[in-house]
Amino acid sequence: MKKRIPIILFILVFMLGACTQALTPSPTGTPVAVAEDTVTPTDTAAPTEVPPTATSTEPPTPTPTDEPTPTATATPSPLDNYPAEGYGPIRFPEDINPLTGLPAASPGLLDRRPIAVKISNGPRGIRPQWGLSFADHVYEYYQEVGRTRFNAIFYGQDADMVGPIRSARFADEHIIRMYKSFFAYGSADARVLWRIFNTGFGKRFISISDAPCPPTTAYPLCRTDPNGHNHLIADTAVLSEHFTEKRIDNSRQYLDGLFFQAAPPEGFAAGNSVTIRYSQSFYNRWDYDPAYGQYVRYQDTLDDHTGGSGEAYEILTDRLTGEPIRADNVIVLLAAHSYFSRSPEMWEIKLIGYGKAYLFRDGRAYEVSWARASAEELIALTYPDGSRFPLRPGNTWFQIVGTSSPATNDGANWRFEHITP
């Protein structure tokens, strides 16, 4: 069940300062009509079937007492009866989320567009964020001046509060195109706005608001001020309703392309820990938790000028639930970075084409390839022959780093240093 923050906590405060050279578009914006970029798609080989491995979950042993007690039973796992052949990369059943390979939280959620929300990761005082644990996919990439930011995709679940919402960057265009999504963000540099409002789908965007929380369909972004921070917040269900009321197409989109199997593939290395260092100030670690079969997110707590020996971490939680952020799949994706501007620092990240990636699932590490042949396709993981590599059913975090970023491992502990290009 999603937790709601008591309404009495929400108060009207002054708007956050916009990013450098930011503009404030109207809530839904009016795009300049131009043709969308097109890239000729290429055929993708059929997925290679991977034989399942047997798994079982033993129920806990009942505690003996003077009175008879019923046998305790383990909480059913969504993978207990997962089909051995898996789901995808095409022809997903109507009730299966093509982004997770699992059923949606409730009927009807898949009959709409996904919602992409740009979420801040710094300064440290804004953490923990709201709603990240409800996202199907989260992209983390380098922004500027050592910082990273998230673009979180909500589809199979809604979150009552998502944020803090911050400004857009050039890389967000790729993500919006992939998921054919709506997009909530907190303004942007004028050059970024020029590009995204000339994409042909600018009416699917919503930006800055000074309305008090809670959000409404008229003002789906709102302001709240815990701990002295003037945060921009959204409710993903309200956001979806907002665009429907505006008569902007909110129908189910074609999102096939990923492949899911419960059984981990063969040919792996141990992968119990994954560290991604973006800068001396922004770095994170994912530790495998076998009790959940997922990776737990740890986030930096101190600047480290030593190159790694002085790093300090704490578990990143979801302020909406108080629980740790977990991922079924962590993908370190190597993509070309290039300067759009050195002052101010602005980056282009090429998230189309082909490249190298590392997938971490089930405590295992796999060196794979990533592919996105056309602008409207999702990023897929592949074997060397082009067939789809299976993700673990569940949510996925994409950690985007430069193509020159070195990967090292000390046994089961992996480390990536973000280096451009």
C-alpha positions in Angstrom: 0.0 0.0 0.0 1.3 3.5 -0.8 1.7 5.8 2.1 0.3 9.4 2.0 1.9 12.3 3.7 -0.7 14.2 5.9 -2.1 17.1 3.9 -1.6 19.4 6.9 2.2 19.2 6.1 1.8 20.9 2.7 2.0 24.7 2.7 2.5 27.3 0.1 6.0 28.6 -0.2 8.1 30.5 -2.7 9.1 28.9 -5.9 12.5 27.2 -6.2 15.0 29.2 -8.1 15.1 28.1 -11.8 18.2 26.6 -13.3 20.7 28.9 -15.0 19.2 30.6 -18.0 15.9 28.8 -17.4 12.6 29.6 -18.9 9.1 28.9 -17.4 6.8 27.4 -20.0 3.0 27.1 -19.6 2.0 23.9 -17.8 1.5 21.9 -21.0 3.4 24.1 -23.4 2.8 24.7 -27.1 5.3 23.0 -29.4 6.7 24.4 -32.6 5.5 22.1 -35.3 8.5 20.3 -36.9 9.2 16.8 -38.1 10.4 14.4 -35.4 13.9 12.9 -35.9 13.7 9.5 -37.6 16.2 6.7 -37.6 15.7 3.6 -39.8 15.0 0.6 -37.5 16.9 -2.6 -38.0 15.6 -6.1 -37.4 16.4 -7.7 -34.1 17.1 -11.4 -33.8 14.6 -13.6 -31.8 15.5 -14.2 -28.2 17.6 -17.1 -27.2 15.8 -19.4 -24.9 17.7 -19.9 -21.6 16.9 -23.1 -19.7 15.4 -22.3 -16.2 17.1 -23.4 -13.0 15.1 -25.0 -10.2 14.3 -22.7 -7.3 12.3 -23.3 -4.1 11.4 -21.3 -1.1 11.2 -23.2 2.2 8.5 -22.0 4.6 9.8 -21.0 8.1 9.6 -23.6 10.8 6.7 -23.0 13.3 7.7 -22.0 16.8 6.6 -24.8 19.2 4.2 -23.6 22.0 1.8 -25.2 24.5 -1.1 -24.5 22.1 -1.1 -25.8 18.5 -0.2 -23.1 16.0 -0.8 -23.0 12.3 2.2 -23.7 10.0 3.7 -20.4 8.9 3.9 -19.8 5.2 6.3 -17.7 3.2 4.9 -14.6 1.4 4.3 -15.7 -2.2 6.9 -14.4 -4.6 5.8 -13.0 -8.0 8.4 -15.4 -9.5 7.1 -18.6 -7.8 5.0 -19.5 -10.8 6.7 -17.5 -13.5 6.7 -19.2 -16.9 10.0 -20.9 -17.7 10.0 -19.4 -21.2 9.6 -15.9 -19.7 7.9 -12.9 -21.3 8.9 -10.8 -24.2 10.5 -9.3 -26.1 7.2 -9.1 -28.1 3.6 -10.2 -27.6 3.3 -9.5 -23.9 0.0 -10.6 -22.4 -2.4 -7.7 -21.9 -2.0 -7.8 -18.1 1.9 -8.0 -18.1 3.9 -4.8 -17.8 6.4 -4.8 -20.7 8.8 -2.7 -18.5 8.9 -5.2 -15.6 7.6 -8.5 -16.9 5.1 -8.5 -14.0 1.4 -7.7 -13.7 0.5 -4.1 -13.0 -0.4 -3.0 -9.5 -4.1 -2.7 -10.6 -6.1 -3.3 -13.7 -6.1 -0.5 -16.2 -2.8 1.1 -15.3 -1.2 -0.3 -18.5 -3.9 1.3 -20.7 -2.1 4.7 -20.6 1.2 6.4 -21.3 4.1 6.0 -18.9 5.1 9.1 -16.9 8.7 10.3 -16.8 9.6 12.5 -13.8 12.9 14.3 -13.5 14.1 13.9 -9.8 16.9 15.6 -8.0 19.8 13.7 -6.4 21.5 16.7 -4.7 22.5 18.5 -2.7 22.5 15.8 -0.1 20.0 17.7 2.1 17.1 17.0 -0.3 17.4 13.2 0.3 15.7 10.9 0.7 13.5 11.5 -2.4 9.8 10.6 -2.7 8.5 7.7 -4.8 11.6 6.2 -6.4 10.7 2.7 -5.2 7.5 2.8 -7.3 9.2 3.5 -10.6 9.6 0.7 -13.1 12.8 2.1 -14.6 15.2 4.8 -13.3 18.0 6.4 -15.3 20.9 8.1 -13.5 23.3 10.1 -15.5 26.0 12.8 -15.1 24.5 16.3 -15.2 27.2 18.9 -14.5 29.6 20.1 -11.8 30.0 16.6 -10.5 26.3 16.0 -9.9 23.9 13.3 -11.2 20.1 13.4 -11.6 17.4 10.8 -12.1 14.7 10.3 -14.7 12.2 7.9 -13.3 9.6 6.1 -15.4 6.2 5.3 -13.7 3.8 2.9 -15.5 2.8 -0.3 -13.6 2.5 1.5 -10.3 1.5 5.0 -9.2 3.1 7.1 -6.4 1.2 9.6 -4.3 4.3 11.8 -4.0 7.2 12.0 -6.5 10.1 14.4 -6.2 11.8 16.7 -5.6 11.3 17.5 -9.3 14.1 19.4 -11.0 15.1 20.7 -14.4 15.5 18.9 -17.7 18.7 18.1 -19.7 19.3 17.1 -23.3 19.5 13.3 -22.4 15.8 13.4 -21.3 14.7 13.7 -24.9 16.0 10.2 -25.6 14.1 8.8 -22.6 10.8 10.5 -23.5 11.0 9.2 -27.0 11.8 5.7 -25.8 8.8 5.4 -23.5 6.4 7.7 -25.5 5.8 9.2 -22.1 4.5 12.3 -20.4 7.2 14.3 -18.8 7.2 16.3 -15.5 10.2 18.6 -14.9 11.2 21.8 -13.2 12.1 24.2 -16.1 15.4 24.0 -18.0 18.1 26.0 -19.8 16.7 27.9 -22.7 18.7 25.7 -25.2 17.3 22.5 -23.7 13.7 24.0 -23.8 14.2 25.0 -27.4 15.0 21.4 -28.4 12.4 19.6 -26.4 9.6 22.0 -27.4 10.5 21.4 -31.1 10.3 17.6 -30.9 6.6 17.4 -32.0 5.4 16.1 -28.6 5.8 19.2 -26.4 2.2 19.1 -25.3 3.1 16.0 -23.3 5.3 18.1 -20.9 4.5 19.9 -17.7 6.8 22.2 -15.8 7.1 24.7 -12.9 4.2 25.4 -10.6 3.7 27.5 -7.5 0.5 25.8 -6.5 0.3 24.5 -2.9 0.1 20.7 -2.3 -1.7 18.4 -2.6 -1.7 18.2 -6.4 -4.9 18.5 -8.4 -5.7 17.8 -12.1 -5.7 21.5 -12.7 -2.3 21.9 -11.0 -0.7 18.5 -10.9 2.7 19.8 -9.7 2.7 21.4 -6.3 5.0 22.9 -3.7 5.9 21.6 -0.2 8.6 22.8 2.2 9.9 20.2 4.6 13.3 20.9 6.2 13.4 24.4 4.6 13.5 23.1 1.0 10.9 24.4 -1.4 10.2 21.1 -3.3 8.2 20.6 -6.4 6.2 17.4 -6.1 3.7 15.4 -8.2 1.2 12.5 -7.8 1.6 10.3 -10.9 -2.1 9.3 -11.0 -3.1 12.9 -10.9 -0.5 13.7 -13.6 -2.0 11.1 -15.9 -5.5 12.4 -15.2 -4.4 16.0 -16.0 -3.3 15.0 -19.5 -6.5 13.1 -20.1 -8.6 16.1 -19.1 -6.5 18.2 -21.5 -7.5 15.7 -24.3 -3.9 14.8 -25.0 -3.6 11.2 -26.2 -3.2 9.0 -23.1 -3.7 5.7 -24.7 -1.7 2.5 -24.3 1.6 2.7 -26.2 3.7 0.0 -27.9 6.5 -0.7 -25.3 7.7 -4.1 -26.3 11.4 -4.9 -26.6 12.6 -6.3 -23.2 12.9 -9.9 -22.3 12.3 -11.4 -18.8 13.1 -14.7 -17.3 13.1 -15.7 -13.6 16.0 -18.1 -14.0 19.3 -16.3 -14.3 21.3 -17.1 -17.4 24.5 -19.2 -17.4 28.0 -17.7 -18.1 28.1 -15.3 -15.2 30.7 -13.9 -12.8 29.9 -13.2 -9.1 28.3 -9.7 -8.7 27.5 -9.0 -5.0 28.4 -5.3 -5.0 28.4 -2.6 -7.7 30.0 0.8 -7.1 29.5 3.7 -9.6 31.6 6.8 -8.9 30.5 9.8 -10.9 32.6 12.3 -9.1 34.2 12.9 -5.7 30.9 14.2 -4.5 28.4 11.9 -6.2 28.9 8.1 -6.0 26.7 5.2 -5.1 26.8 1.4 -4.4 24.4 -1.4 -4.9 24.7 -4.4 -2.5 23.0 -7.7 -3.3 20.5 -8.9 -0.6 19.8 -12.6 -1.1 16.8 -12.5 1.2 15.0 -10.3 -1.4 16.9 -11.3 -4.5 17.5 -7.6 -5.1 20.2 -5.0 -4.9 20.0 -2.3 -2.1 21.0 1.3 -3.0 23.7 3.1 -0.9 24.4 6.8 -1.5 27.3 9.1 -0.8 27.4 11.0 2.5 30.8 12.7 2.3 32.9 14.2 -0.5 35.9 12.0 -1.1 39.1 13.5 -2.4 41.2 10.3 -2.1 39.9 8.6 -5.2 37.9 6.0 -3.3 39.4 5.2 0.1 37.4 8.0 1.8 34.0 7.1 0.4 31.2 7.0 2.9 27.7 5.6 2.4 24.2 5.2 3.8 21.2 3.3 2.6 19.0 5.5 0.3 15.4 5.1 1.4 12.1 6.2 -0.1 10.6 9.1 1.9 7.2 7.9 0.8 7.6 4.5 2.5 10.7 4.7 4.7 12.0 1.5 3.0 15.3 1.1 1.2 15.5 1.6 -2.5 15.9 -1.8 -4.2 16.4 -2.9 -7.8 15.9 -6.3 -9.4 18.3 -5.3 -12.2 21.2 -2.8 -12.2 22.5 -2.0 -15.6 25.8 -0.1 -16.0 25.5 1.3 -19.6 28.4 2.8 -21.4 27.4 5.6 -23.7 29.2 8.4 -25.6 29.3 11.8 -23.9 30.2 15.0 -25.7 30.2 18.7 -24.7 27.3 20.8 -25.9 28.8 23.7 -23.9 31.8 23.9 -21.6 30.6 27.1 -19.9 28.0 26.5 -18.6 28.7 22.8 -18.5 26.2 21.0 -20.7 26.4 17.4 -22.0 25.0 15.4 -24.9 24.6 11.7 -24.1 24.2 9.4 -27.1 21.5 6.8 -26.0 20.9 5.5 -29.5 22.8 2.9 -31.4 24.8 0.1 -29.8 27.3 -0.2 -27.0 28.7 -2.1 -24.0 26.9 -2.8 -20.8 27.0 -4.8 -17.6 24.0 -6.4 -16.1 23.8 -7.3 -12.4 20.9 -9.6 -11.3 20.5 -12.3 -8.7 24.0 -11.6 -7.3 25.5 -12.3 -10.7 27.4 -10.1 -13.2 27.1 -10.3 -17.0 29.0 -8.5 -19.7 26.4 -7.8 -22.4 25.6 -5.3 -25.2 22.9 -2.7 -25.4 21.0 -1.7 -28.5 18.5 1.0 -29.5 18.2 1.0 -33.3 15.6 3.7 -33.6 14.4 6.7 -31.6 11.1 5.1 -30.6 12.6 1.9 -29.3 13.5 1.0 -25.7 17.1 0.2 -24.8 17.5 -3.6 -24.9 20.2 -5.9 -23.7 21.5 -8.5 -26.1 23.8 -11.4 -26.5 26.7 -11.1 -29.0 24.5 -12.5 -31.7 21.9 -9.8 -31.2 19.3 -12.0 -29.4 17.8 -10.5 -26.2 19.4 -11.1 -22.9 16.9 -11.8 -20.1 16.3 -9.3 -17.2 15.1 -10.5 -13.9 11.3 -9.7 -13.7 11.0 -6.5 -11.7 12.3 -3.0 -11.7 15.5 -1.8 -13.4 18.0 1.0 -12.7 20.2 2.2 -15.6 23.5 3.7 -14.5 24.8 5.6 -17.5 28.6 6.3 -17.7 31.0 7.3 -20.4 32.4 4.9 -22.9 35.9 5.3 -21.5 34.8 4.4 -17.9 37.0 1.5 -16.5 35.3 -1.5 -15.0 37.2 -3.4 -12.3 36.3 -6.2 -9.9 37.8 -7.6 -6.8 36.1 -11.0 -6.7 32.4 -10.3 -6.5 32.8 -6.5 -5.9 32.6 -4.4 -9.0 33.6 -0.7 -9.5 33.0 1.8 -12.3 34.6 5.2 -12.6 32.6 7.6 -14.8 34.9 9.1 -17.5 33.9 10.9 -20.6 33.6 10.5 -23.5 
